[in-house]
């Protein structure tokens, strides 16, 4: 998987931050809200990472570092 961080969106009302990545030419996000995180597609809908074809996207969560959170 080739993933590049592109941007960060913050929704202060929902206490949610989405970190967007380009993954092999497609856009995916890691949504964090408190201790919870999930993978989103380009439309902001949750991705079923329990599906074998999408399991690799769970690795995106490891790319969200404290440095990205501090920006």
C-alpha positions, 0 to 999 in steps of 0.5 A: 500500500502506498499512502500519502497524507493529503489534509486534515479536517476538523469538526469541532462540534462533533469533536471529530478529526479526519485525516485524509490519505491518497492510497494508490490513487484513491482517497480514504480517511481516518476518522478520530473521535476521542479514543475511537477511530474508523476508516472512511471512503472518499464520501465520508462513509465508513469502510467495512475493514472486516471484509478481506479486500479492505483489511489492509486499510486498517494500516492507515490508522498507524499513519496518524501520528502525534505530529499530524494530530498537533498540526 
